[in-house]
Amino acid sequence: MYRRVKHIFPFTGLFRCGECGSMITAQWATGKCGGKYRYYRCTKKKGLCSQKYLREESLAEQIKERLQSISLCEAYTDYMLQKIEVLQREENNASHNVLKNLSHDIKTSDERLDRLVESYLDGDIPKNIYLKKKDSIMRSTLALKEKKKDFSKQGKYWVEPLREWVLDTKQANFLSSSTDFKEISSFIKKVGTNPRVSDKTACFSVPSPFGFVAESKALFPLASSRAPAARSLSRDEVSFCDPTGNRTPISRMKT
């Protein structure tokens, strides 16, 4: 006896059928002995499909194995996060003098423009020369301001994405031992592409550098170590670059 569920299960709407491309939906099933279990199957909305159902626990285990393949243990992620902080401080110190010089050049350019305006008002230079020099100084000032603005953001262009990726590999390690299927599903939506189920096998693609981790796992001595079930991300790690709460909610973390 089977009946359709009226609420959405964790992995509903996440995977597509590898055979016909239809969405995978969830249902309850009642066994011969009266026990109930949840399974996922193709909706067959795009036509006939020979794919059979897949038990939720089997689907979840396959997903967690995939997460483990793209994860790094805390020994690596904590070290990498510390190195990122060091690199960011070094870059901030190196860029301080550059920004200081740019600010000085902008101030000097503004002072030149002020002197030019005063000379024009005093009648020391004709209008055509004034307008030409004014345009040149204003263009120079604008270029300096744009350069300062771009330089100020340079660190964020690589530091924040790098830190976010390290935190994602850390969360993947945590989720590979988690029973929170909803959170696992949200994480796959964030980092995975083309999630599909075919022949009772679930898979999803990941962009580089996650793919590099999966391909190089054998080279990492500690890479096979899973994070303890009670561990998760710290408060700072959860809040960093992610106000939407896609990472481990603070309410579920031990402090």
TORVO-247270 format. One line per 3 residues: number of its first residue (from 1); for each residue z, x, y of N, C-alpha, C, O. Coordinates in steps of 0.02 Angstrom, whole numbers, plus 32768, in hexadecimal, padded with zeros to 4 digits. Example, Ala and Ser with C-alpha at 12.3 -4.5 7.8 and 13.67 -1.06 7.14 Angstrom:
<pts>
1	8186,8294,7EE4,8186,8267,7F1F,8186,8294,7F5B,81A7,82C8,7F5A; 8162,8282,7F90,8165,82AC,7FCB,818A,8285,8002,8192,829E,8039
</pts>
This chain:
<pts>
1	8000,802B,7FC4,8000,8000,8000,8000,802C,803F,8029,805A,8045; 7FD2,801E,806C,7FCC,8046,80A9,7FCE,8019,80E7,7FB8,7FDF,80E4; 7FE8,8032,811C,7FE7,800D,815B,7FDD,803D,8194,7FF4,8076,8192
4	7FBC,8026,81C7,7FAE,804E,8202,7FEC,8057,822D,8013,8028,8233; 7FF6,8091,8249,802F,809C,8275,801D,8081,82BA,7FE3,8083,82CE; 804F,806A,82DE,8044,8050,8321,8057,8082,8357,804A,8078,8392
7	8076,80B9,8341,8087,80EC,8371,8061,812C,8360,8045,8132,832A; 8060,815A,838D,8039,8197,8384,8063,81CD,8362,8099,81DE,837A; 804A,81E8,832C,806B,821F,830A,805A,8260,832F,802B,8262,8356
10	8080,8295,8322,8078,82D3,8348,8031,82EF,8349,801B,8306,837D; 800D,82EC,8311,7FCB,830C,830E,7F92,82DB,8316,7F58,82EE,830F; 7FA1,829B,8325,7F6C,826A,8330,7F46,827B,8371,7F65,828A,83A4
13	7F04,8279,836D,7EDC,8288,83A8,7ED2,82D2,83B4,7EB0,82E5,83E4; 7EEF,82FC,838A,7EE9,8344,8393,7EAE,8360,836B,7E86,8387,8386; 7EA9,834D,832C,7E75,8368,8301,7E3A,8338,82F9,7E40,82FB,8301
16	7E01,8356,82EA,7DC5,8330,82D9,7DB1,8340,8291,7DC2,8374,8276; 7D8C,8312,8274,7D75,831C,822F,7D3F,8352,822F,7D0F,8350,8256; 7D46,8383,8202,7D15,83B8,81FE,7CD3,83A2,81E0,7CA1,83C7,81E6
19	7CD0,8368,81C1,7C93,8350,81A2,7C69,8324,81D1,7C2E,8330,81DB; 7C89,82F1,81EE,7C62,82C1,8217,7C73,82C4,8261,7C50,82A7,828A; 7CA8,82E8,8273,7CBA,82EF,82BA,7CE5,82B8,82D6,7CF5,82B8,8311
22	7CF9,8287,82AD,7D24,8251,82C4,7D6B,826B,82CE,7D7E,829F,82B4; 7D92,8246,82F5,7DD8,825A,8300,7E00,8250,82C0,7DEF,8226,8296; 7E35,8277,82B9,7E64,8270,8282,7E9D,8242,8299,7EBA,824D,82CE
25	7EAD,8210,8271,7EE2,81E1,8282,7F1B,81E6,824F,7F13,8204,821A; 7F53,81C7,8260,7F8F,81CB,8235,7F9F,8186,8219,7F93,8153,8238; 7FBC,8186,81DD,7FD2,8148,81BE,800F,8156,8192,801C,818E,817D
28	8033,811F,8186,8069,8121,8154,804A,8111,8111,8019,80ED,810D; 8068,812B,80DD,8055,8119,8098,8095,810D,8071,80C6,8131,8078; 8093,80DB,8047,80CC,80CC,801C,80BA,80DE,7FD4,808A,80C3,7FB8
31	80E0,810B,7FB7,80D2,8122,7F74,80E5,80EF,7F3F,8102,80BA,7F4E; 80D4,80FE,7F00,80E1,80D1,7EC9,812C,80C6,7EBE,8141,8091,7EA7; 8154,80F7,7ECF,819C,80F1,7EC6,81BF,80D4,7F04,81FC,80D1,7F07
34	8199,80C0,7F35,81B5,80A1,7F70,81C0,80CF,7FAB,81CD,80B7,7FE2; 81BA,8111,7FA0,81C3,813F,7FD7,8188,813F,8008,8150,812F,7FF4; 8195,814F,8046,8160,814F,8079,8153,8197,8090,8180,81C1,8093
37	8116,81A3,809F,8103,81E3,80BB,80CB,81D8,80EE,80AA,81A5,80ED; 80C2,820A,8119,808F,8205,814D,8054,8231,813A,805D,8267,811E; 8018,8219,8149,7FDD,8241,813A,7FAA,8237,8172,7FAF,8208,8199
40	7F7A,8264,8174,7F45,8262,81A6,7F02,825D,8182,7EF7,827B,814E; 7ED5,8236,81A1,7E93,822C,8183,7E5F,8223,81B9,7E6F,8216,81F3; 7E20,8229,81A6,7DE9,821F,81D4,7DE1,81D5,81E4,7DE8,81AB,81B7
43	7DD5,81C4,8223,7DCB,817E,8236,7D87,8163,8220,7D7C,8127,821D; 7D59,8190,820F,7D15,817F,81F8,7CEF,8153,822A,7CC4,812B,8218; 7CFF,815D,826B,7CDD,8135,829E,7C95,814C,82AA,7C6E,8128,82CA
46	7C84,8187,8292,7C40,81A0,829C,7C16,819A,825D,7BE0,81B7,8259; 7C2F,8173,822D,7C07,8169,81F0,7C2E,817A,81B1,7C6A,8187,81B4; 7C0C,817A,8179,7C2B,8188,8139,7C47,81CF,8138,7C2A,81FD,8155
49	7C7F,81D7,8116,7C9F,8218,8112,7CC4,821E,80D0,7CE6,81EF,80BC; 7CBE,8256,80AF,7CDC,825F,806E,7D20,8282,8070,7D3F,828E,803D; 7D38,8291,80AE,7D77,82B5,80B4,7DB2,828A,809E,7DB6,824F,80AE
52	7DE1,82A9,8079,7E1C,8286,8061,7E56,8290,8091,7E52,82B7,80C0; 7E8D,826C,8084,7EC7,8270,80B0,7EEC,82B2,80A7,7EE2,82D5,8075; 7F15,82C3,80D8,7F3D,8300,80D6,7F84,82F0,80EA,7F90,82D5,8120
55	7FB3,8300,80BF,7FFA,82F1,80CD,8010,8318,810C,7FFA,8350,8118; 803D,82F7,8132,8052,8316,8171,8075,8359,8166,806A,8388,818D; 809F,835E,8133,80C2,839D,8127,8092,83D5,8116,809D,840F,8128
58	805B,83C4,80F2,8029,83F7,80E2,8003,840C,8121,7FF5,8447,812B; 7FF2,83DB,814A,7FD0,83EA,8189,7FFB,8415,81B6,7FE3,8446,81D2; 803B,8404,81BC,8069,842A,81E6,8071,8472,81CD,8073,84A1,81F5
61	8075,847A,818B,807E,84BD,8170,8041,84E9,817D,8048,8524,818D; 8006,84CC,8178,7FC9,84F2,8187,7FC7,8507,81D0,7FB4,853F,81E1; 7FDB,84D9,81FC,7FDC,84E7,8243,800D,851F,8253,7FFF,854C,827A
64	8047,851C,8234,807A,854F,8241,8065,8593,8226,8076,85C7,8243; 8041,8593,81EF,8026,85D3,81D6,7FF4,85F0,8208,7FF2,862D,8212; 7FCC,85C5,8226,7F9C,85DC,8258,7FC1,85F6,8296,7FAD,8629,82B3
67	7FF5,85D3,82AB,801C,85EB,82E4,803C,862E,82D6,803E,865A,8301; 8054,8637,8298,8072,8677,8286,803F,86AF,828A,8050,86E8,829B; 8000,869F,827A,7FCC,86D3,827B,7FBB,86EB,82C1,7FA3,8723,82CA
70	7FC8,86C2,82F4,7FB8,86D6,8339,7FF7,86E5,8361,7FF5,86EB,839E; 8030,86EC,833F,806F,86F7,8362,8085,8740,835D,806C,8767,8334; 80B2,8752,8389,80D3,8793,8386,811E,8788,8384,8138,875B,83A5
73	8140,87B0,835C,8188,87A8,8356,81AA,87BD,8396,818C,87DE,83C0; 81E9,87AA,839E,820D,87B7,83DC,8216,8801,83EA,821C,8815,8424; 8217,882A,83B6,821E,8872,83C2,81E4,888C,83EC,81ED,88B8,8416
76	81A8,8870,83E1,816E,8884,8408,816A,885F,844B,815F,887F,847F; 8174,881E,844A,816C,87F8,8489,81A1,880C,84BC,8191,8812,84F7; 81DE,8817,84A7,8212,882C,84D6,8202,8870,84F5,820D,887B,8530
79	81E8,889E,84CB,81D5,88DF,84E4,819C,88D9,8516,819C,88F9,854B; 816A,88AF,8505,8130,88A6,8531,8144,8887,8574,812B,889A,85A8; 8172,8856,8572,8189,8836,85B0,81AE,8868,85DC,81A7,8866,8619
82	81D4,8895,85BD,81F7,88C9,85E4,81C5,88F8,8604,81CD,890C,863E; 8191,890C,85DE,815E,8939,85F9,8137,8917,8632,8124,8938,8663; 812B,88D7,862B,8108,88B2,8660,8130,88B3,86A1,8114,88BC,86D7
85	8172,88AB,869A,819D,88AD,86D5,819A,88F2,86F6,8198,88F7,8733; 819A,8927,86CD,8197,896B,86E8,8154,8976,870C,8152,8991,8743; 811E,8961,86EB,80DC,8969,870A,80D5,8942,874A,80B6,8959,877A
88	80F3,8907,874C,80EF,88DE,8788,8116,88FF,87C1,80FF,88FF,87FA; 8150,891A,87B2,8177,893D,87E6,8151,8979,8800,8151,8986,883D; 8132,899F,87D3,810D,89DA,87E8,80D2,89C6,8814,80C3,89E7,8846
91	80B1,8990,8801,8078,897A,8829,808F,8960,886D,806E,896B,88A0; 80C7,893C,886E,80E1,8923,88AD,80F2,895C,88DD,80E5,8958,8919; 8110,8991,88C1,8121,89CB,88EB,80E2,89EE,8905,80E0,8A03,893F
94	80B0,89F3,88DA,8072,8A15,88EE,804B,89ED,8922,802C,8A09,894F; 804E,89AB,891B,8028,8981,8949,804C,8976,898C,802D,8960,89BC; 808C,8986,898D,80B2,897B,89CB,8095,89A2,8A05,808C,8988,8A3C
97	8085,89E2,89F9,806A,8A0C,8A2E,8024,89F4,8A44,8013,89F7,8A7F; 7FFD,89DD,8A13,7FBA,89C5,8A23,7FBE,8987,8A50,7F9A,8981,8A82; 7FEA,8959,8A3D,7FF3,891D,8A66,800E,892D,8AAB,7FFC,890E,8ADD
100	803A,895E,8AAD,8057,8973,8AED,8020,898F,8B1B,801F,8981,8B57; 7FF3,89B7,8AFE,7FBC,89D4,8B26,7F8B,899E,8B3D,7F73,89A0,8B75; 7F7E,896E,8B11,7F51,8937,8B24,7F70,890D,8B5C,7F4C,88F8,8B8A
103	7FB1,8902,8B59,7FD2,88DC,8B8E,7FCF,8902,8BD0,7FC6,88E4,8C05; 7FD5,8944,8BCC,7FD1,896D,8C09,7F8B,896A,8C26,7F82,8965,8C63; 7F58,896C,8BFA,7F12,8969,8C12,7F03,8925,8C32,7EDF,8921,8C64
106	7F1F,88F0,8C15,7F15,88AD,8C32,7F35,88A8,8C77,7F18,888D,8CA5; 7F71,88C3,8C7C,7F94,88C2,8CBD,7F6D,88EA,8CF1,7F66,88D5,8D2B; 7F53,8924,8CDC,7F2B,894E,8D09,7EEC,8929,8D20,7ED8,892E,8D5A
109	7ECD,8906,8CF2,7E90,88E1,8D02,7E9F,88A8,8D33,7E78,889B,8D61; 7ED8,8886,8D29,7EEC,8851,8D57,7EF9,886D,8D9D,7EE8,884E,8DCF; 7F18,88A8,8DA0,7F26,88C7,8DE1,7EE6,88DB,8E04,7EE1,88D6,8E42
112	7EB5,88F1,8DDE,7E73,8902,8DFC,7E53,88C5,8E1A,7E36,88C8,8E50; 7E59,888D,8DF7,7E3C,884F,8E11,7E5F,8839,8E51,7E40,8822,8E80; 7EA1,8841,8E52,7EC7,882F,8E8F,7EB1,8859,8ECA,7EA8,8840,8F02
115	7EA8,889A,8EBE,7E93,88C7,8EF5,7E4C,88B6,8F0C,7E3C,88BB,8F47; 7E23,88A3,8EDC,7DDE,8890,8EEE,7DDD,8852,8F19,7DB9,884F,8F4B; 7E06,8820,8F07,7E09,87E3,8F2E,7E22,87F2,8F75,7E08,87D7,8FA6
118	7E55,881D,8F7A,7E70,882E,8FBC,7E3B,8852,8FE7,7E35,8845,9023; 7E15,887E,8FC7,7DE1,88A3,8FEC,7DAB,8873,9006,7D92,887B,903D; 7D9A,8842,8FDD,7D68,8811,8FF1,7D81,87E6,902B,7D5C,87D9,905B
121	7DC0,87CF,9025,7DDC,87A5,905A,7DE3,87CB,909B,7DDE,87AE,90D2; 7DEF,880D,9095,7DF5,8835,90D2,7DB1,8848,90EF,7DAD,8867,9124; 7D7C,8835,90CC,7D39,8843,90E5,7D21,888A,90D7,7CF2,88A1,90F6
124	7D41,88AD,90A8,7D30,88F2,9099,7CF2,88F9,906D,7CD0,892C,906D; 7CE2,88C4,9046,7CA8,88C8,901A,7C80,8887,9022,7C9D,8852,902D; 7C3E,888B,901B,7C14,884E,9021,7C1D,8821,8FE4,7C35,8836,8FAF
127	7C09,87E2,8FED,7C14,87AF,8FB9,7BF0,87BF,8F78,7C0C,87B6,8F42; 7BB2,87D7,8F7C,7B8C,87E4,8F3F,7BAC,881B,8F14,7BAD,8816,8ED6; 7BC6,884F,8F34,7BE8,8884,8F0F,7C2A,886A,8EF2,7C3D,887B,8EBA
130	7C4D,8842,8F1A,7C8C,8825,8F04,7C83,87FB,8EC5,7CA8,8803,8E94; 7C50,87CF,8EC6,7C45,87A3,8E8D,7C32,87CB,8E4F,7C46,87BA,8E17; 7C0A,8800,8E58,7BF5,8828,8E1F,7C31,884D,8E01,7C39,884E,8DC4
133	7C5A,886B,8E2B,7C94,888F,8E11,7CC8,8860,8DF4,7CE9,8870,8DC2; 7CCF,8826,8E12,7CFF,87F4,8DF9,7CEB,87DE,8DB3,7D16,87D9,8D86; 7CAB,87D1,8DA9,7C94,87BC,8D67,7CA0,87F2,8D33,7CB4,87E4,8CFB
136	7C94,8830,8D46,7C9E,8868,8D18,7CE8,8870,8D04,7CF8,887A,8CCA; 7D14,886B,8D36,7D5C,8872,8D28,7D76,8839,8CFD,7D9D,8843,8CCF; 7D60,87FC,8D0D,7D77,87C2,8CE6,7D5F,87C5,8C9E,7D84,87B2,8C70
139	7D22,87DC,8C93,7D09,87E4,8C4F,7D31,8819,8C29,7D42,8810,8BEF; 7D41,884F,8C4B,7D68,8885,8C2D,7DAE,886C,8C1B,7DC8,887B,8BE5; 7DCC,8846,8C48,7E10,882B,8C3C,7E10,87FB,8C01,7E3C,87FD,8BD6
142	7DDE,87D0,8BFF,7DD8,87A0,8BC8,7DD0,87C3,8B85,7DED,87AF,8B53; 7DA7,87F8,8B84,7D9C,881E,8B46,7DDD,883F,8B2F,7DEC,883F,8AF3; 7E04,8859,8B5D,7E44,8878,8B4C,7E75,8845,8B30,7E98,8853,8AFF
145	7E77,880A,8B4E,7EA4,87D5,8B36,7E91,87BD,8AF0,7EBC,87B1,8AC6; 7E50,87B7,8AE4,7E39,87A3,8AA1,7E49,87D9,8A6E,7E5D,87C9,8A36; 7E41,8818,8A81,7E51,884F,8A54,7E9C,8850,8A43,7EAF,885C,8A0A
148	7EC5,8843,8A76,7F0D,8841,8A6A,7F1F,8807,8A3C,7F49,880E,8A10; 7F00,87CD,8A47,7F0D,8792,8A1E,7EFA,879F,89D5,7F20,878F,89A7; 7EBF,87BB,89CB,7EA8,87C9,8987,7ED3,87FE,8966,7EE3,87F9,892A
151	7EE7,8831,898A,7F0F,8866,896E,7F54,884C,8959,7F70,8862,8927; 7F6E,881E,8980,7FB0,8802,8970,7FAF,87DC,892E,7FE3,87D7,890C; 7F75,87C2,891C,7F70,879A,88DF,7F5B,87C3,88A2,7F5D,87AB,886A
154	7F48,8802,88AD,7F2E,882A,8876,7F5D,882E,883B,7F48,8826,8802; 7F9D,8839,8848,7FCD,883E,8811,7FD1,87FF,87E9,7FD8,8802,87AB; 7FCD,87C6,880A,7FD3,8786,87E7,7F96,8779,87BA,7F9C,8754,8789
157	7F5C,8797,87CC,7F20,878B,87A5,7F28,87A2,875C,7F0B,8784,872F; 7F4E,87D8,8751,7F56,87F0,870D,7F9D,87EA,86F3,7FA7,87E1,86B7; 7FCF,87EF,871F,8014,87EE,8708,8027,87A9,86EC,8041,87A4,86B5
160	801A,8774,8712,802E,8732,86FD,800A,871B,86BE,802B,8701,8690; 7FC7,8723,86B9,7FA6,8710,867A,7FBF,8739,863F,7FC6,871E,8608; 7FCB,8779,8649,7FE4,87A3,8613,8029,878D,85FC,8036,8787,85C0
163	8055,8781,862D,8098,876A,861B,8096,8726,85F8,80BB,871B,85C8; 806B,86FA,860F,8066,86B8,85F0,804D,86BE,85A9,8065,869A,857C; 801D,86EB,859D,8004,86F4,8559,803B,870F,852A,8042,86F7,84F2
166	8061,8740,8542,8097,875B,8519,80C9,8724,8508,80E1,8720,84CF; 80DA,86FA,8539,8108,86C3,852C,80EB,8692,84FA,8110,8675,84D2; 80A9,8687,84FD,808A,865A,84CD,808D,8677,8486,8099,8651,8457
169	8082,86B9,847F,8088,86D6,843C,80D0,86D2,8423,80DC,86CC,83E7; 80FF,86D7,8451,8145,86D0,843F,8154,8688,842A,8178,867D,83F9; 8139,8658,844E,8145,8612,843C,8122,8601,83FA,813C,85DA,83D3
172	80E8,861E,83EE,80C5,8612,83AF,80F1,8629,8374,80F2,8608,8340; 8113,8660,837D,8140,8679,834A,817A,8648,833E,818D,863A,8305; 8195,862E,8375,81CC,85FE,8370,81B4,85BD,834F,81D7,85A2,8323
175	817B,85A4,8364,8162,8564,8349,814C,856A,8300,8149,8538,82DD; 813C,85A7,82E9,8127,85AF,82A3,8160,85A1,8273,8155,859A,8237; 819E,859C,828D,81D7,858A,8264,81F8,854A,827C,822F,8538,8266
178	81D6,8526,82A8,81F3,84EA,82C6,81E0,84AB,829F,81AF,84AA,827A; 8209,8477,82A7,81FA,8436,8289,81E7,8403,82BF,81E0,83C8,82B1; 81E0,841B,82FC,81CD,83EF,8333,8181,83EA,8336,8160,8411,8359
181	8165,83BC,8310,811D,83B5,830C,80FD,83A2,834E,80C4,83B7,835C; 811F,837D,8377,8104,8369,83B7,80FA,83A6,83E4,80C7,83AC,8406; 812B,83D2,83E3,8125,840E,840C,80EF,843C,83F1,80CA,845C,8417
184	80E9,8440,83AF,80B5,8468,8390,8070,844D,83A4,8043,8474,83B4; 8068,840B,83A3,8029,83EC,83B6,8017,83FC,83FF,7FDE,840B,840E; 8049,83F8,842C,803D,8408,8473,8028,8450,847C,7FFD,845F,84A5
187	8045,847C,8455,8035,84C3,845A,7FED,84D0,8444,7FC9,84F8,8463; 7FD8,84AF,840E,7F93,84B7,83F6,7F62,849F,842A,7F2E,84BE,8435; 7F72,8467,844C,7F46,844E,8480,7F3F,8480,84B9,7F0B,8483,84DA
190	7F73,84A8,84C3,7F72,84D9,84F9,7F49,8517,84E7,7F21,852E,850F; 7F54,8533,84AC,7F35,8573,849A,7EFB,856D,846A,7ED3,859C,8465; 7EF4,8535,8447,7EC1,852F,8414,7E82,850C,842B,7E83,84E7,845C
193	7E4C,8517,8408,7E0D,84F5,8414,7DEF,84DE,83D2,7DFA,84FD,839D; 7DCA,84A7,83D5,7DA7,848C,839B,7DD5,8482,835E,7DC4,849A,8328; 7E0D,8460,8366,7E37,8452,832B,7E15,8420,82FD,7DFD,83EC,8314
196	7E13,842F,82BE,7DF0,8404,828F,7E11,8407,824A,7E36,8436,823A; 7E02,83D4,8221,7E1A,83D1,81DC,7DDF,83C5,81AE,7DB7,8398,81B9; 7DD9,83EF,817B,7DA2,83E8,814B,7DBB,83FD,8106,7DD9,8432,80FE
199	7DAE,83D2,80D5,7DC4,83E0,8090,7E0F,83EF,808D,7E26,841D,806C; 7E35,83C5,80B0,7E7E,83CA,80B2,7E97,840D,80CF,7ECF,8423,80C2; 7E6C,842C,80F7,7E7E,846B,8117,7E79,8464,8163,7E45,8451,817D
202	7EB0,8473,8185,7EB2,846E,81CE,7EA6,84B2,81ED,7EBF,84E5,81D3; 7E81,84B4,8223,7E76,84F4,8245,7E67,84E6,828F,7E54,84AF,82A2; 7E6F,8519,82B8,7E5C,8516,82FE,7E4E,855D,8316,7E6B,858D,82FC
205	7E22,8563,8346,7E0F,85A4,8360,7E3C,85B6,839A,7E59,858B,83BB; 7E42,85F7,83A7,7E6A,860F,83DF,7E41,8644,8405,7E1C,866A,83E6; 7E47,8645,8446,7E22,8677,846E,7E43,86BC,8468,7E7D,86C2,8453
208	7E1E,86EE,847C,7E3B,8731,8482,7E6D,872F,84BC,7E5E,870E,84EE; 7EA7,8751,84B9,7EBA,8783,8487,7EE1,8769,844B,7EF9,8790,8422; 7EE8,8726,8444,7F0A,870C,8409,7EE5,8722,83CA,7F04,8733,8397
211	7EA3,8721,83CD,7E7B,8735,8394,7E87,877D,8381,7E87,878F,8346; 7E93,87A7,83B3,7EA1,87EE,83A6,7EE2,87F5,837F,7EE6,881E,8351; 7F14,87CD,8391,7F54,87D0,836D,7F4A,87BD,8324,7F64,87DE,82F7
214	7F24,8787,8319,7F18,8770,82D4,7EF4,87A4,82AB,7F03,87AE,8270; 7EC3,87C6,82CA,7E9C,87F8,82A7,7EC3,8838,829B,7EB4,885E,826D; 7EF5,8846,82C5,7F19,8886,82C2,7F5F,8880,82A5,7F85,88B1,82A8
217	7F70,8847,828A,7FB5,883B,8271,7FCB,8871,8240,8005,8887,8243; 7F9F,8886,8215,7FB1,88B6,81E1,7FC7,88FA,81FE,7FE9,8920,81DC; 7FB3,8907,823B,7FC5,8947,825B,800A,8946,827A,8024,897B,828E
220	8029,890A,827F,806A,8904,829F,80A1,8901,826A,80A4,88D1,8244; 80CB,8935,8265,80FE,8937,8230,812D,88FB,8231,8142,88E4,81FC; 813C,88E1,826C,816C,88A9,8270,8149,8867,827A,816B,8834,8284
223	8108,8866,8278,80E3,8829,8289,80EF,87F0,825A,80E6,87B6,826D; 8102,87FE,821C,810C,87C8,81EC,8150,87A8,81F0,815E,8777,81CE; 817C,87C4,821B,81C0,87A9,8222,81C0,876B,824C,81AB,876D,8286
226	81D6,8734,8231,81D9,86F6,8257,8219,86F4,8281,824C,8710,826F; 8215,86D1,82B8,824F,86C9,82E3,8280,869B,82C0,826B,866A,82A0; 82C3,86A7,82C6,82F4,867A,82AA,82EB,8634,82C5,82D6,862B,82FF
229	82F9,8602,829D,82ED,85BD,82B1,8313,85AA,82F0,82FD,857E,8315; 834D,85CA,82FB,8377,85B6,8334,8361,85D6,8375,837A,85C5,83AB; 8332,8606,8371,831D,8629,83AD,82E6,8603,83D1,82BF,85DF,83B1
232	82E1,860C,8411,82AA,85EF,8438,82A3,8617,8478,82C0,864D,847E; 827D,85FD,84A7,8272,861F,84E6,82AE,8616,8514,82D1,85E3,8511; 82B8,8647,853F,82EE,8642,856F,82DB,8611,85A7,82A2,85FC,85AB
235	830C,8600,85D1,82FE,85D1,8608,82C9,85ED,8637,829C,85C9,864C; 82CE,862E,8647,829C,864B,8675,8257,864B,8655,8225,863F,8678; 8254,8658,8614,8213,865A,85F2,81F4,8615,85EF,81B7,860F,85F4
238	821C,85E2,85E6,8202,859E,85E4,81E6,8589,8627,81B0,856B,862A; 8209,8599,865C,81F5,8582,869F,81BC,85AB,86BC,8199,8593,86E8; 81B1,85E8,86A3,817F,8614,86C1,8139,85F7,86B9,8124,85EB,8680
241	8116,85EE,86F0,80D0,85D8,86EF,80C5,8597,86CA,808C,8589,86B7; 80F8,856F,86BE,80ED,8533,8695,811A,84FA,86A9,8146,84E7,8682; 8113,84DE,86E5,813D,84A6,86FA,8130,8467,86D3,8157,8437,86D8
244	80FA,8465,86AB,80EA,8428,8685,8113,8421,8646,8113,83EC,8627; 8138,8456,8632,8163,8450,85F7,813F,8458,85B6,8157,843E,8583; 8106,847A,85B4,80E1,8482,8576,8106,84AF,8545,80FE,84A9,8508
247	812F,84DB,8560,8156,8506,8533,8196,84E3,851F,81A3,84A9,8530; 81BF,8508,84FA,81FC,84EB,84DF,8227,84CC,8515,823C,84EF,8543; 8235,848A,8511,825E,846A,8543,82A4,8489,8547,82C1,849D,8514
250	82BF,848D,8583,8300,84AC,858C,8336,8487,8564,8366,84A6,854D; 832E,8445,855D,8361,841E,853B,8369,8431,84F2,839C,8422,84D3; 8335,8453,84D6,8338,8465,848F,834E,84AD,8484,8351,84C3,844B
253	835C,84D0,84B9,836B,8517,84B2,83B5,8524,84B5,83DB,8502,84D7; 83C9,8558,8490,840F,856E,8493,8416,859E,84CD,83EB,85C8,84D8; 844D,8598,84F1,8457,85C4,852A,8493,85F1,851C,84A5,861A,8545
</pts>
